[in-house]
Amino acid sequence: MKLLNKVAFVTGAGQGMGRAIVRHFAEQGAKVVAADINLDAARQSIEGLGDKALAVSCNVADSDSVATAMAAVHAHFGSLDILVNNAGIGSIDAFAQTPDENWQRVIGVNLTGPFYCSREAVKLMLAAATPGVIINISSTSALTGEGPSHYCAAKAGVMGLTRSMARELAGNGIRVNTIVPGPTNTPMMADIPQDWMQSMLNAIPLGRMGETDEIARVAAFLASDDAAFITGQNLAVNGGMAFI
């Protein structure tokens, strides 16, 4: 029970890695908040978890939506200990044909979203004067450049955001780290062309995609006291596809 009675807010919790993180954190004793733009999907993620779980609607690319969701968490649980910035989207666009709206949407969810959520979470953590943990989810694409430009740029930006936050917030007892997954068996991967998928699999020394539970276990480690002396780090969970 690494996370006993900790309150954890997980974005993009309606499916994939987010759902796996919510379920695993609950197994480790946490009170979990499943946040997703699809409230019904968030509710499905907490089925059977009882009164130690809450589902909230949250559009991470909208600062007002984020503030409202965080206020609901504070009203329900009274505190916030852990934030996992997992929400993400992709779009298959060739660089020269990338529409403005696709660039803005992908950057908005994948980079601005972690900023908005972290800003509100840090306000709650500082007000309570208690240690906290923020975990950002990046991607191996940020290292290899394999993927659409907006996605790679956003995920690389997440790493820079982590480093800046970690330095500034360490004195307040708030740790900030990034998980850098490789190709992982999630619904988002279903939209990737088969030849592109095979190319990625060929580049993974361990010879397979990751599973969402494997990401969830790493997130639980970083959120726990087992990682008490780890901050500002990018932890690759990618089967050896790229090294940091």
C-alpha positions, 0 to 999 in steps of 0.5 A: 500500500505505497500510496495509502490515503494519498489523494491522486488526480489523474487526467485522461483517466477514461481509458488506456494508461490513465485508467490503468493508473487510477486502478493501480493507485487505488490498489495501493491505497490512494483516494483517486480522482479520474479526470477526463473530458468524457465524464462517462468514461471517467466514471467507468474507470472508478467502477467498484472503487467506492467512496475513495474514488471520484470522477470529474469532467475536465478539459485540460486545455481549458484553464477554467475547466481545470480550476473547476475540477481541482476545486471539486477535488478540494471540496470532496477530499480536502487535499491533493497529494499527487497529480498525474498529467496523462491526458494526451491526443495525437493527429496524423499530419505531415509537417507542411500540411499541418493545419493551424487548428491541429497544431493548437489542439495537440499543443493545447492538450499535450503541453498547455494541459500539464501546465494548467493542471500543475499550476492549480495542483501546486496552488493546493499543495502550497496552501496545505504546506504539505509535500506533493508529487507531479508526474508528467507523461511524455513520449519516446517520440520526443527523443526520436522525432518519430511522429507528427511535429506537433506531438513531438514538440509538445512531448519534448516541451513536457520534459522541459516543463518538468525540469523547470518545475522540479527546480523551483518547487523542490524547496516546497517539498514538491517532486516533479518527474516525467515518465517517457513511454514507448509504444504502449498498448492503448486505444490511441495506438489503434489510429497509427498506420500499420507500417508505422507501427511495425517500424516502431516495433522493429526499433524496440530491443525487447520486441514488443509494445508496453502494457498500460499496467507497466506504466501504472506501476512506474507511476506508483513508484514515482508517486511513493516514498520509494522515490523520495530522492528523485525529482526532475528526472525523465524515466524512459519506459520503452523497452530500450527503444531510446535512451535518455 
